Amino acid sequence: MSANGRVKWNFEADYLQACNCDYGCPCEFSAPPTYGSCQGMGAWRITRGRFGELSLDGLSLGFAAHWPKAIHEGNGTACLFFDEKANPQQRDALLRIATGQEGGLPFEIIATTFSKVLDPQFVPFHFKLDGRNSSVKIGEAISMAVEPIKNPVTGEPESVRVEHGTGFIFKEAECVSSKECRVSAGEIKFSWPDRAAFVTRVKYGN
């Protein structure tokens, strides 16, 4: 327990993200979303993590969300997903982390942009981690698969990375294309193939 009463937590994870923006996602450059609003998803597979003395190793969490304007303008709606393998204590820990209750980036910032959070879902996660050809399936609600961006002239795969030193979700990532970006979670429904996506590894904590 830290001095402010929060439980100390940290984790390292593989992370996949996809949204409705053009390749590279202008939000990463503090610019408005391509279509004025944002629809996106993300998923973390924790390789090593702790919440106090509780292990989070091998667990997963994810989200699907819609914001009517730019993310920082708020009023978003989100659905949070947690690994069904988690025991009751781990479920509570992941929920507290993902909703920003225990502080720490990126969750304490993201949580402030939502005005509505749907009931959490505890479902199976199926990751296939293969660099720029990775994918994840989250229950029946989310399917995301990525592939390299193709050169528009030659059709050959491009290798593009972004470094974002002031980024709070990731500091660097592979820029890829969403071969599949599908969500059906209550009122959050969308499908955006061939749009912006990222693959990276992250370290978070409070």
N, C-alpha and C positions, 0 to 999 in steps of 0.2 A: 504494500500500500504506500503510495506516495504522500508527500506532505499535504497535498490538496484533497486527500481522501480518495483519489482515483486509483484503480488497480493498474499497476505497471504491466504493459503488454508490448509485444513486438512480434513481427513475423517477416520471413522471407518467402517470396512466392513467385511463381510464373503467372503472368498476367496477359490476357487477351482482351482487346477492346474493339468495338465496331460502332459506327454511327451513320447518320444519313448525309454527312458532309462529303464534299469532294475530297480526293486523295490529299493526305497531309492534314486535313481538318483545320480550317482557319481559327477555330477556338484555341488551338495550340499556339497561335500567334496573336492572341488577344484581339481577334477580329470577329465580326458577326458570323453566325453559322451560315452555311451556303444558302439555305432556304429560309433563313430567318428564325426558324425554330430548331430544336434539337431532339432527336430520338436516338437513343443509344443503349448499349449494353456493355457489361464488363464482367469478367470472371477471373478469380484468383485461385490457384492451387497452392496451398501452403506447404512448403517443403520443411520448414522449421519455424515453430512459433510457440509463444507462451503467453498465458494470461495469469499473472501472478505465478503460482506454482503449477498451474494447470497446463498440460501440453496441448498444443493445437496442431501438432505434426500430422501431415497427410490429409487435413481437412480442406474443404473448399467453400467458397462463398461467391455470390454474384449479384448483379442487379440488372434491371431493365427500367428505363425511365423516359419520360417525355417532359420537355420544357417548352412553353409556348413561345419564348423568345430565347435570347442568349442565356446560358446557364447561370451567369452571375446575376441576372435579373430575377431569378427565382420563380416561384409559383409552380414548381415542378411536381410531377406525380411519379412515384417510384414503387417498384415491387422488389423486395429483397429475397434472395434465395440462399439457403444454407444446406450443408451436406447432411443427408439423412443418417450418415454414419455417426454423427456427433452424438455423444451422450447428453443428458439434460444439462449438466454443468457446462459442457462445451457449447451447446446451443445458446445458452444464456450469455456466455462470454462473447461469442461471435456476434450475437444480436447487439450487445452493449457496445462492442467495437464499431460495428457497421452503422449504428445510429448516432455515433459521435458522443455517446454518453461518457466515455472514458477519455475523451480527448485524443489528440494525435492526428497527424495528416495521413491520408487525405480526408478521412471520414468526418472530422469535426467541421471541415469547410463544406463538403458536399451536402451534409445533413441540413445545413442552413438554407439550401436552395430548394428544399421540398416543402410544399404546403400540404401535401397528401402522401401518406405512405400506406400502401395496401397491406393486408395481412401477410406476414412472412410465410414462405413456403419451405418445407423441409423435404428435399427431393434428392435423387441420385445425380451425381455429376460424372460425366464421361469425357475426360480429356484425351486428346491425341496431340502430344507436344512434339513437333517436328519443325522447329524454326519458323520459316515463312510459309510453311504448309501445315499449320496447326489448326485444331478444331476443338470445340467443346459442345456437348449437349447437356442441357440442364433440365431434368425432368422431361415433361412434354411441352414446356413453355418456351424454351430457348434453343435455337440451333445456330451456331456460329462456326464458320469455316473460312480460313483465310488462305491467300495464295500471293505470290509475288505480283506486283504491278507489271503489266506488260507494256513494252515499248510500242507506241501507236503505229510506228512505221514498220519495224521488223517483227513485232510480235514476241520478241525475246524478253525474258524476265529481267526486270530492273532490280538493282540493289540500292535501296534508299534508306538512310537512317536520319533521325532527328535527334538533336541534342537540345534539351530544354532545361537549362541550369536552374531556372526559377519555377519549374513545373512542380506541382504538388501531387500529381498522380504518378508521373514517372519523370525521370531526369533524361533518359535516352531510350529510344525504341526503334525497332525495325518498322518502317512504313510499308504496309501491305494493302491488298485489296480484299474486301469481304466477298468471297465466293458465295457465302450465305450469311444473312443477318436477319434472322426471323424471330419474332416475339409474339406470343399470344398468352398474355397474363392479365385476365380480367379486362379492364378498360384500356390496358396498354397493348396495342396491337400494331405491328408494322413489319415490313419486309423491305430491306434495302440492300440488294446485291450490288456488287461492283462499286462500292463506296469506300470511304476511309476506314482503315483498321490499323491496329498496332499490335506488336508482339514484343514482350520485354520481360525482364525480371525486376522485382522491386523489393525494397526493404522499408518497412514502416514501423512505427512505434510511438509511444508517448513518452 
